[in-house]
Amino acid sequence: MSVKVLQMLEGSIGKEKIILHLKSDVKCFDFLLRHMQKEVKKTSWRSAWIIHHIMKKNDERLQKPLSKIIKSIQGKTDGHQRELVKIVRKMKLLEDNEGLFFHVCMQIWAEVDKQPAVRYYCGLHIIEMAKKYPEIKKEFDYLTTDYYTQTLSAGIKKNFERELAKIY
């Protein structure tokens, strides 16, 4: 089963075909969930991409492994990190995971050479936390200076600044 799924992920098969396969084999979802936390070139990030597209908001299947998923974000390639961050952002976080994810997002946001999209999704989470915990805003003021935003693409920067304006 896992060999077939990996072959699908490595190929140019569209997400619709993979999703159809997932619906017919429940074990396939569990495999993708474990595989997306690894660092296997080409297939791990795509596993996360598929999981993101098929999961529901606050998906019960991801609740138990959520802290492992968050911990697995560090050290991945930018695109892989982006997909994992998007998955975690769709989940309701308990306090422990909230702090852990915030820390991961802060580290990624501070790395100005990372792809703008992964930094954007981390920035959105930081903004959400600043709305929830206003004391974070003081720390975030420094992290939104030109040094941190100049490497964002024009469109991402505009969207980010629009979201940022909502907390001020």
Helices and strands as residue ranges (DSSP letters): H 2-10, H 15-24, H 26-35, H 44-54, H 60-63, H 66-72, H 78-89, H 95-110, H 116-132, H 136-142, H 146-149, H 154-165
